[in-house]
Amino acid sequence: MNWIKIVSIDKLSKEDFISKVNVSGKKICLVRTEGNLFAVQNSCPHAGAQLSNGWCSKGKIVCPYHRQEFDLQTGRGAEGQRNYVDTYPLDMRKDGLYIGIKKPWWKFWQ
Ligand code: FES
């Protein structure tokens, strides 16, 4: 797992927000809702809309296109959707917020 700093402490909003960040070539949707931070893939698995343009409701992110919902903690789609989004671990450190990105399997020996 690679831990990558995505925002410094002084630039991290204490208010709820949804934003898009680019990390190691991945587009990530970073969310603060009800005091908790989450990171999920930004591309909706239904038809590719940007989840960072959506909104949060009861611990889920809602896609702005067709309103499919994904649990921010587990990534699971709502009942009946049969899909999910990737989730990423976050770690608040003294100097900022870090995200954990797994190394691709072909880079384990490098
Ligand atoms: S593109 Fe997200 S619900 Fe359809």
Boltz pocket constraint, residues with backbone or C-beta under 6 A from the ligand:
constraints:
  - pocket:
      binder: B
      contacts: [[A, 44], [A, 45], [A, 46], [A, 47], [A, 48], [A, 49], [A, 63], [A, 64], [A, 65], [A, 66], [A, 67], [A, 68]]
      max_distance: 6.0
